[in-house]
Amino acid sequence: MTHLKKGTLNDCKEISKIFQLYRNIFPHIRKDYLERNLAKDNVIFHDDVVIVYNQYKKKTRLGNIHASAGDYILHQIVTKFRDGRATRVFKDFVNNLEERLFLSVRADNKKAIDFYERNGMIKVGDISWKNNTLPGYVFLYTHSKNNHERFIDL
């Protein structure tokens, strides 16, 4: 993340306020979760956009997809303002990654799905939560458009 600002523990209160703007989408985001990710250096906090992510240390299953060790997972992206800055920060974020980026999203979160698709992510799989009562999708961003086929369970 060459020029993207990483969040620090000092930013936790401000980041929490941004998540509170979307508490209907992220009711599970608590201060301790943010503090853990900030301490691990897994939070971008740039231009009032927050990206929480992680890099897998081992092969990991996401619904019917497998991510490899070294791949990234985007946990959350939120912005204080809806003026295009989330797109700019997201593009900078993915352009700095050398490995693939996965994320999962609820099937009913149309606004997020539209954002991910507009920004070059491809729906590659299905996932569900709450004993299969809450359906979702797995998305992938990769610099190689042919690279998304090698991990799908057939």
C-alpha positions as CSV (number, residue, x, y, z in Angstrom):
1,M,0.0,0.0,0.0
2,T,2.6,2.5,-1.2
3,H,0.7,5.7,-0.6
4,L,-2.4,4.6,1.2
5,K,-2.5,5.5,4.8
6,K,-2.7,2.7,7.3
7,G,-5.0,3.1,10.3
8,T,-3.5,3.2,13.7
9,L,-4.9,2.6,17.2
10,N,-5.2,6.4,17.5
11,D,-7.7,6.3,14.6
12,C,-10.0,3.7,16.2
13,K,-12.5,6.2,17.5
14,E,-12.9,7.9,14.2
15,I,-13.1,4.6,12.3
16,S,-15.7,3.4,14.7
17,K,-17.8,6.5,14.0
18,I,-17.7,5.7,10.2
19,F,-18.9,2.2,10.9
20,Q,-21.7,3.6,13.0
21,L,-23.0,5.3,9.9
22,Y,-23.7,1.8,8.5
23,R,-24.7,-0.1,11.7
24,N,-27.6,-1.7,9.8
25,I,-25.1,-3.4,7.5
26,F,-22.3,-3.9,10.1
27,P,-24.0,-4.4,13.4
28,H,-21.2,-6.9,14.4
29,I,-18.3,-4.4,14.1
30,R,-17.1,-3.7,17.6
31,K,-14.2,-1.6,19.0
32,D,-12.3,-4.7,20.0
33,Y,-12.5,-6.1,16.5
34,L,-11.2,-2.8,15.1
35,E,-8.4,-2.6,17.7
36,R,-7.2,-6.2,16.8
37,N,-7.1,-5.4,13.1
38,L,-5.4,-2.1,13.7
39,A,-2.8,-3.7,15.9
40,K,-2.2,-6.3,13.1
41,D,-1.8,-3.5,10.5
42,N,-4.8,-4.8,8.6
43,V,-6.7,-1.5,8.2
44,I,-6.4,1.1,5.5
45,F,-7.7,4.5,6.7
46,H,-7.3,6.9,3.9
47,D,-9.3,9.9,2.9
48,D,-12.2,8.9,5.2
49,V,-12.4,5.4,3.6
50,V,-11.8,2.3,5.8
51,I,-10.7,-1.1,4.4
52,V,-10.3,-4.0,6.8
53,Y,-8.5,-6.9,5.2
54,N,-6.2,-9.9,5.9
55,Q,-3.8,-12.2,4.1
56,Y,-4.4,-15.9,4.3
57,K,-1.6,-17.9,5.8
58,K,-3.0,-21.2,4.6
59,K,-5.5,-22.5,2.0
60,T,-9.0,-21.4,3.2
61,R,-12.5,-22.3,2.1
62,L,-14.9,-19.6,1.3
63,G,-18.3,-21.2,0.5
64,N,-17.6,-23.4,-2.5
65,I,-14.3,-21.7,-3.3
66,H,-10.8,-22.2,-2.0
67,A,-8.4,-19.3,-1.5
68,S,-4.7,-20.1,-1.4
69,A,-2.1,-19.1,1.1
70,G,-1.0,-15.5,0.3
71,D,-4.4,-14.5,-1.1
72,Y,-6.1,-11.6,0.5
73,I,-9.6,-11.3,2.0
74,L,-11.4,-8.0,2.1
75,H,-13.6,-8.0,5.3
76,Q,-15.2,-4.6,5.1
77,I,-15.0,-1.3,3.1
78,V,-16.9,1.8,4.3
79,T,-16.7,5.5,3.6
80,K,-17.8,8.6,5.4
81,F,-18.8,10.3,2.1
82,R,-20.4,9.0,-1.0
83,D,-18.5,11.0,-3.5
84,G,-16.3,8.6,-5.4
85,R,-13.5,8.4,-2.9
86,A,-14.2,4.8,-1.9
87,T,-13.7,3.8,-5.6
88,R,-10.4,5.7,-5.8
89,V,-9.1,4.2,-2.5
90,F,-10.3,0.7,-3.5
91,K,-8.6,0.9,-6.9
92,D,-5.4,2.0,-5.2
93,F,-5.7,-0.8,-2.7
94,V,-6.2,-3.6,-5.3
95,N,-3.5,-2.2,-7.6
96,N,-1.0,-2.6,-4.8
97,L,-1.8,-6.3,-4.2
98,E,0.3,-8.9,-5.9
99,E,-2.0,-11.8,-4.9
100,R,-5.7,-12.4,-5.5
101,L,-8.3,-10.6,-3.4
102,F,-11.5,-12.4,-2.3
103,L,-14.5,-11.1,-0.4
104,S,-17.9,-12.5,0.6
105,V,-21.1,-10.4,0.5
106,R,-24.7,-11.1,1.4
107,A,-26.8,-11.7,-1.7
108,D,-29.3,-8.9,-0.7
109,N,-26.6,-6.3,-0.4
110,K,-27.1,-5.0,-4.0
111,K,-25.3,-1.7,-3.4
112,A,-22.1,-3.5,-2.4
113,I,-22.4,-6.0,-5.2
114,D,-22.8,-3.2,-7.8
115,F,-19.7,-1.5,-6.3
116,Y,-17.6,-4.6,-6.5
117,E,-18.7,-5.4,-10.1
118,R,-18.1,-1.8,-11.2
119,N,-14.6,-2.1,-9.8
120,G,-13.5,-5.2,-11.6
121,M,-14.5,-7.9,-9.2
122,I,-16.0,-11.2,-10.5
123,K,-18.6,-13.3,-8.8
124,V,-16.9,-16.7,-8.6
125,G,-18.8,-18.7,-6.0
126,D,-21.6,-19.0,-3.4
127,I,-21.5,-18.9,0.4
128,S,-24.1,-18.8,3.1
129,W,-24.4,-18.0,6.8
130,K,-26.8,-18.8,9.6
131,N,-27.3,-22.5,8.8
132,N,-27.7,-21.7,5.1
133,T,-30.6,-19.2,5.7
134,L,-28.6,-16.2,4.7
135,P,-27.2,-16.6,1.1
136,G,-24.2,-14.7,-0.3
137,Y,-21.6,-14.6,-3.0
138,V,-17.9,-14.9,-3.2
139,F,-16.1,-12.3,-5.4
140,L,-12.6,-12.2,-6.7
141,Y,-10.3,-9.5,-7.9
142,T,-7.2,-10.6,-9.8
143,H,-4.9,-8.8,-12.1
144,S,-5.0,-11.9,-14.4
145,K,-8.6,-12.4,-15.7
146,N,-7.9,-16.1,-16.5
147,N,-6.6,-16.7,-13.0
148,H,-10.2,-17.0,-11.5
149,E,-10.9,-20.4,-12.8
150,R,-8.2,-22.5,-11.1
151,F,-9.7,-22.4,-7.6
152,I,-13.4,-23.3,-8.2
153,D,-14.6,-26.6,-6.8
154,L,-16.1,-28.6,-9.6
